[in-house]
């Protein structure tokens, strides 16, 4: 059986790889001789796994020796020196280590060292104080057993508390990161208790808790004064304690709340713990290991400070604290409700709102949801509308804590003021001086303290904190929505709070991301029904101007100013939170084009709510992320009969999929209900069989007026077939693009043929990209082209056509009734032989005006054949794209001769060809009065002054000619753009 020590080490290593490095790791791993069980495992699971999941897969499929050897080998191959050193020291040596009683002590003499009597007494007092801190960690609504489960799940990854962790020469720096309220501080404090627990360690050890919330208020001091301010009983022993830094654990809690200017933590660092310095300098010195380098460090932070930590800390071990997992939340609901039916109904309601469910990883939010919904159920009310939005839930929770007519208008105003002031200052803890500066009395807060909405610190008297960051954000929004009191005097107090315009500005949100959710809640409080409930409960008045202020701040929605995808998501989220249909109509009315990347069901809900009111919408560009639909991307037991399953007995992935499909159905109704919507693009999307069928159902309806549809790189492959079936007989469809690297079945080609053959077909533009088909399949397709009279543009770019398939196409194009005007065969693996047959088409066809052969190695001989066709007066070709076709000086000579013979060509693309020497020959034709060329595209020649001068002379002699020399490498414009 694989040891927990190895599992932890492997996971730690793999989680430090970025996405590209993890991909390389898997690729190199696969090249090694795999053990039997791993060989038989589906490799797709390995490819999709993140670092944590990959570690689990290897642990369950491979032996310890193979894992150690393979990990070190691959990391060496990737040249990841530091990780490789870590792997060698902690994995290869670990194979010989049986068990280590105390991994923190490096020398035997330290194990036998006796503590002084005063030190023992100090330790006893410190442990008692830490126990008090620990007890003060929980909210009234918390359930200790759940916290124990969450703590134990995370604590096993903390190396300095794991007895099986291998000996390490350098001390550990562990970073606990995660969103607000998920238990980072709780876990850190439990680590402090275990570090100092005499039953776990035979030697005296110390733990110091440094709260960045508190430290931000301190002036300059020494490091010794910093850590002894809360431990006066240890003051005399501080020098002796600090001299044994290897026995000390420093917990730096909430690094993201340390208010310092950029770079302050890495300036003026020092190693003298008696020297007076600003607190940020002392912390920076500790984290950079200039101060007490042998100490063990445990840092907690929200994700926004991780980049700063990377600059400060060397070789940290990152542990993501996730809080309540789904199973934890479900168990919490069952415990809170007691009644299973009620608990599961409440749980499903929370899970139906992805944003709210995500917040539920914080125990405090779970308590708010349970408390609110349970009270509604007991009253016989329908709790479903409450969970539609986070605003609705938090408002109902707040109002349910007080009887109607409570007349707490002033108290609510005071609470919301404190929330706004502390949020703008990026503080989560309020002190007595904060209340004084805001003109708030403690008596104003008593109603909320009694109901656990606000909490007073049991250790640090006069300190207050909100139940959760999200509720603080809600109260901040309430501050803006409440009408100001007549007697309210801001001038008499220090209120550093921005107005609504500043709140919603991008600049402020970048500086303080917590303001983003405040904007969402503020839109939620613009709802008339919610306003009435709040006014009835607290006797307060809501500002009548707030809705107009929100509209003014969202006035950037103009048809002539396209929204970024991020801004659009933000607007749609705000409108959904409001649940005000009239407000949504006004805001989205100007939109004509949108591009949206749906990454979760919440975003789908937001789109459905608002876009149905966007009557002038003409184009939708859609991208669906992996994980929104699960049907085609999970393994399930083949004998499950889904038709006979009830919702409760369905697998969890199927329940989630059902919720997604219901929302998707609502979203897709947009395409069959908006008569102005003409253009749909679906690209880089992970769809499912069911989601494709739902979309196709709306496309086939007579109320759908789509004219242009582009399907690019979607899964599953069968989606292309379903789309083709939906387009057959679609009279409004004129442009169709189907791109993706898929193997075309005969059925697929037959459906395309049916589409083109149908008497209702008005298709004018068809683009097929990245497809493989046999010659026999192409025969069927090209045969149908003879009968189709609507198609004008055909693009077979990046398809495996080959010379043999192209010959079949050319034969069709010599038919007198063919109507193709533009043909693109970009990157179809054609050779010079294909050009000989194509030259005959140029002579015979009276319709073909645009031809693209880019990225086909036709060479100079191929150009020669084409020029023979161009020389005939019957040839009507106007635009020719020969980008990246292996053309040299000789090919330029053929083109020069053709251009001087007054051929019909007006546009020529020769970019990405090595024709520098041939330009002199080509320029002779460009100066000839018989040359009709108006636009020439070439490779960049900025560094060749001689060529640059030559082209400038040509432009002077032929002013009607435009020469584009910016088409080079990755910046080269798309070949099809040259057709326009």
CORLINNOR-V835662 format. One record per helix or strand of 3 or more residues. SS is the DSSP state (hx for helix, st for strand). FROM is the first residue (numbers start at 1). TO is the last residue. Records with the same first field share a line. If there is no record, write none. Layout:
SS=FROM-TO / FROM-TO
This chain:
hx=4-15 / 19-30 / 36-40 / 43-48 / 51-61 / 64-77 / 81-96 / 108-112 / 117-135 / 144-155 / 159-161 / 184-196 / 212-215 / 223-228 / 232-242 / 245-247 / 255-257 / 264-266 / 279-287 / 303-312 / 326-337 / 340-351 / 354-359 / 363-378 / 384-388 / 390-400 / 409-424 / 432-438 / 442-449 / 469-481 / 500-503 / 506-511 / 515-524 / 528-538 / 546-553 / 565-578 / 581-588 / 601-611 / 642-644 / 652-673 / 689-699 / 718-727 / 746-757 / 775-787 / 802-813 / 832-844 / 859-870 / 889-900 / 919-926 / 945-957 / 969-971 / 975-979
st=173-177 / 206-211 / 248-253 / 296-301 / 317-320 / 454-456 / 464-466 / 593-598 / 619-624 / 679-686 / 708-715 / 735-743 / 765-772 / 793-795 / 822-824 / 850-852 / 879-881 / 907-909 / 935-937 / 962-964
